[in-house]
Amino acid sequence: MRNLKPFEENTITFFDEVVAARRVSDLDPDFLTRIVSYRTGLVIAYTAYDGHFDGQSLITAVAAGHVHPTKADLIKLYSYKAKVFQNLQFKLTTDENRRLINTCQNCTINEINSFDHILPKDEFPEFSVNPKNLFPSCTQCNGYKSTVRRNGSEALFLNLFLDVLPPDQYLYAVVNVNDEIEISYTVENRTGLNGALFSLIDSHYRRLHLQSRFSKNCEGIITELINSILACKNHLSKENIRSVVLDKASRDLNKFGHNYWKAITAIALIESDDFFEFAITQEI
C-alpha cells in the first residue's frame, strides 16, 4: 500500500474535458445543454473542494443537495471506461520512474478496474467527475466502502492522496504450520504511531476486510517461496537462502510500501523454521 500523487492541474478544466468528450445522444439531445448550465455552480463547488482538499478537511464537506434531474445528470457524466477517465487513471498511477501501478492501493490485492469516489457520488453528485475525488481502485474495495465514509467526525477509510502512510510497521503475519500452511494477519500499533492515524489505518483494514482477504490470497506467495527454496537448497545454505529472501522483501517494502502485505508475508514465512522444514520436504 502506498500513496498516489493527486491530480495537480485545474479541476474545472478536467470537467470541461469530460463534457467536450461526450456526444449528443438522440435519446437525450438536451443533456449537454443542461450540463453546461450547471458549470457556474460547479466552479464554486470545485473551488470549495480544492480548499477542503488542501486543508485535509474533506470529512467536513457538505453536499450541495442536488436532486433529480440535476443529480442524475451529474452522475451520468461519470463513465469509468471513457477515454478521458482512462487517461486520468494512467496519469495518477504512473510513478516517479514512469512505471505503471496497476494494483488497487486500497487493498494491494486486485487490479484497478474502477474509481473510488472519495466523497460518494450519490451524496455528492457535483464531484462525480472531479479528478481529486477519483481514486483508482478495484470494484471489491468500492463495494465494501459503498457510500459510508465517516462515523460522526471520524473518517473510516484512508485517503491515499492525502493520508501519508508511516514508514513504521503495523501489519504483521503469523505463520502456522501443520499439514498445510496457514497465515493470519493483524494490524497492531507496536511502534507508537499517532493514535488517530493508527485508528484510521485499523478502520481501513477492518472495513475492507483486508486481513481475511490477504489470507485467502496468500497461496501464491507460499508456493513461489517453496519453489525458490527447493531451487536453491542444493546450492545455498539455509541462512543464505533466508538472506536472499529477506533482501528481496526489503526491496519490495521500499518499492510498494512499508507494509506491503506480500513482503510482510514472505518475511514471516522465511523467518519460520517450521515453514523452512516444511518447504524442503515438498520436492516432487
Sequence and secondary structure as in RCSB ss.txt:
>XXXX:A:sequence
MRNLKPFEENTITFFDEVVAARRVSDLDPDFLTRIVSYRTGLVIAYTAYDGHFDGQSLITAVAAGHVHPTKADLI
KLYSYKAKVFQNLQFKLTTDENRRLINTCQNCTINEINSFDHILPKDEFPEFSVNPKNLFPSCTQCNGYKSTVRR
NGSEALFLNLFLDVLPPDQYLYAVVNVNDEIEISYTVENRTGLNGALFSLIDSHYRRLHLQSRFSKNCEGIITEL
INSILACKNHLSKENIRSVVLDKASRDLNKFGHNYWKAITAIALIESDDFFEFAITQEI
>XXXX:A:secstr
        S HHHHHHHHHHH   BTTBTTHHHHHHHTHHHHHHHHHHHHHHHHTT GGG       TTHHHHHH
HT  TTSHHHHHHHHHHTB TTS B  B TTTSSSB  EEEESS TTT GGGTT GGGEEEE HHHHHHHTT  E
ETTEESS  TTTS   SS  EEEEEEESSSEEEEEEE   S   HHHHHHHHHHHHHTTHHHHHHHT HHHHHHH
HHHHHHHTTTS HHHHHHHHHHHHHHHHHHH TT HHHHHHHHHHT HHHHHHHTT   
